[in-house]
Amino acid sequence: MRLISVVSSLEEALEGADYVQESASEQLPLKRDLFVRLAEAAPAYCLFASSTSALLPDAIFGALPAANRCLIAHPANPPHVLPIVELVGGSATSQTTLDRAADLMASLGQDVVRVKRAAPGFVLNRLQAALVEEALALVASGIADPDDVDRTVRSGLGLRWAFAGPFETMDLNASGGFAAYAKTLGPALAASAPGGPESSNWNGEAPSMVVNHRRKLLDINEIPTRQQWLVGRLRALRALKEEKNGIPGQETS
């Protein structure tokens, strides 16, 4: 079955389309113009999504009459390997549009993140920016060499977070869950935050919000079982890395 067809015009490409993913370069005028053309040529039921990683939804399509059918569906590079996709609506994006896009992405095997409020960088790039900013600071201040920073991520944080993100990892690192972790280690983590404890979110409302959310996802009595599951997955992933790359620290790729 032929899954890809090459056409010579935008109008021909949009004929009968249910969903369009715009992946033009990060130039706001270009994207705005493209969305206008998409909305004019595509069927009235078609959804329009942008792959932008930096521009906000209302800036791209907020003025369009079809803005209720527009959203951002931001993948991560390389998109054919990493399954994450961030869905971000604009002020006029309908819930139906977000639900349809989420269902489509899930059917394609994507791991869907619904960003509750549009902000520069969304979720993935904001997390990446914070880590990279601190990585640069570690190098600039002479605390670590660049390769040792990379080593810390690929053999530490990256490996540890591959199956459980930072909040679930911390939740599983204490028998009392995230609440116990925050009480024991929160002050130390706040002290090592880039802005120091005075501005650290460890001293705000965020920890209690995480606790409430985690307990909805996992009963505290189920933590030991989940811990065993995570250890098994990490052992398997480490074995795979060592099999493919050789001795840790002497990777050939």
N, C-alpha and C positions, 0 to 999 in steps of 0.2 A: 504494500500500500504506500502510495506516495504521500508524504506528510508535508513537504515544503514545495511551494510553487514560487517562481520568480516572475514578477510583473513589472511593467514599465511606467506605471503611474500610481499615484496615491489613491485615486478614485477606484481604480481596478482592484487594488489591494484591500480596500475597505468594503467591497461589494459583499453583502451578507455577513459582515463581521459581527460577532457577539462581544468581542473584547479586543482592545488594542493596547499594546504596550509600547510606549514611546521611549526610545533610548538615544535621542539626539544628544549632542555635546552640551555641557553645562553652561549654556548661554541663554539667559532669560528671554531676550527678544525672539530668539529662534524657537524656543519651546512655546512661547505664547502664540506666535504665528502658526506653528504646527498644530496646536490644539484648536485654534479657530478653524483651520482647514479640515481637521479631523471631524469636528462637530458638524460642519456643513455637509460633508460628503458621506458620513457613515449612517447606518440605519438608526432610527429613533430609539431603539432599545440597546444600542451598543454602549459598553463601558469604556472609558478612556483612563489609562493609568500611565503615570510617568515614572521612569527609573531614577529620577534625580536623587542625588545623595546630599545635596546642600540647599537647594531652593525650596521655599515653602509653598504649600499648595495654592493658597489664595493668590500668591504672586504669579503663578503660572496660569491658572484657569478660573480664578475667583470672579472675573467679570463676564464670563461666558453664560449665555442662557442655559447651556447644558451643564453648568457646574455641578448640579446634583448628581450627574453620572460620571464625575471625574474624581480621581484620587491619585495618591502616590503609592506605588508598589515597589519599594526599594529592595533590590536583591543585594547579595554580597558577592564580591569577586573571589574566585571564578564562579559565576552563577550556575553553571552546569554541574558543579561539584558541591557547593555549599547550599543547603536547603532553606536557609533563612530568608524570609521576605517580610518586610515591615509595611503594613498598610496604614496610611495616614490620610485622613479626610480633611477637606477644607471646610470652611464655615457653612457652605451650602451642600456639601456631600450628604446624600441621604443614607440612612441606615441600611436600606435595601441594597444600595450600591456596595457598601462595605461588606454586607453579608454575602452577596453574589460573588464578589472578588475573593473573599475568604474561602468560600466553598470551592471555587475553581482552583485556587492555589493548593488547597488541601488535597483535592482530587489528583493533582499533579505531583504529589509527594512533598510539597513545600511545608516547612514549619512556620506557621503564620503568627506574627506578632501584631497585635492591634495597638497602635500608638494612640493613647487617649487624647493627647493634645499636641498639636504641631509645634515643634521647636527645632531650631537649627541643629542639624546632625541627627535628628530623631533619637533612636536609642543606640544602635550599633556604633555609629561614628562618634557619639558623645562618650561612650565607654572607651572606645579606641583612643580618642583624643586625650582623655584623662590619663590613661596608662602610658601613652607615648610621651606626653608632657613630663610625667614623672621619670620616665626612662631617660629622656634628654637631661633632666636635672641631675640624675644619678651620675651620668657621664660628665656633665659640665662641672660638677662639684668634686669630681675625683673619687667618688665612692665605689664605682665599678666601671670596668671596661665595657664597650658595646657588646662584645661577644658574650661576656658573662651575663649581661642583661638579657640577651636573647636566650642564653642557656637556661636562665631562671624561668623564663616564660615557657619554653618548649618542654622542659623536663619538670616543671613545677606547676605554675598556674594554668598553662594551656592544657597539660595532661590532666590535672585535677578537675578542671572545669569542663572537660570534654563531654561528660555525661550528666553532671550536676553543676548548675551555674553557681555564682558566688553565694547567693542566699541559701540555696539548698545545701551547699557544701558546709556552710557555717551551722546550719540547722542540724546537720548530721554529725558535727564535730563535738557535740555535747549531749549527754544523756537527757538533759532538760531542754534540748532544742535551742532555737535561736535566742530565746529569752535568757537562758543560762549562759550562752556564748557571749551575748552582748554585755551581760553583767560582769563576766570574768575578764574578757579581752577587749571590750569596747573602749575603756579608757586608754589602753596602750595603742589601739588602732587610731583613736582620735589624736593622740600625741604625735603619731607619725604621719598624720594627714598633711598635705602640702601647705595648708594655711594654719596648721596647728589646732589644738583642741578648741580654741575660741570659736572657730568657724566650722568645726567638723559637724557633719550631720549625725554622727554618733551621739551627739548631745541634744538632738532635736526629737521630732516626733517620728522620724522614719523607722527606728528600730521597733517600736510598738506596732507600726503599720505592717512591717515585715512579719512579726510574730503572729498577728491576727491572720494574715494571708497564708502563712505556712501551716498553721493549725487547721485551716480549711482544706488544705491540700493533703496533709498527712497527719493522722492521729499521732500524738506523742508516744503512744505505746507501740507504734509501728516503726519507730526510729531504728531499733536494732536490726530489724529485717532489711530495711532500706540500706543501712550501713553495709551489711554483708553483700547486698546486691552491688553497691557501688565499688566495693573493694574488688569483687570479681570482674567487673567491667574494666577497671583500671589495670588490673593484672593482665587481662587479655590485650588491652591496647598497648601497654608497655612491651609485651612480648612481640606484638606485631611491629612496633617501631624498631625494636632491636633486630628482628628478623630481616626487615627491609633495609635498615640503615647501618647495620653492623654495630660496633661497640659504641655506646653513648659517648658523645663528645668527639667522635671521629666519623661523623656522617659523610657519605660520599656524594650526596646530592647538592 
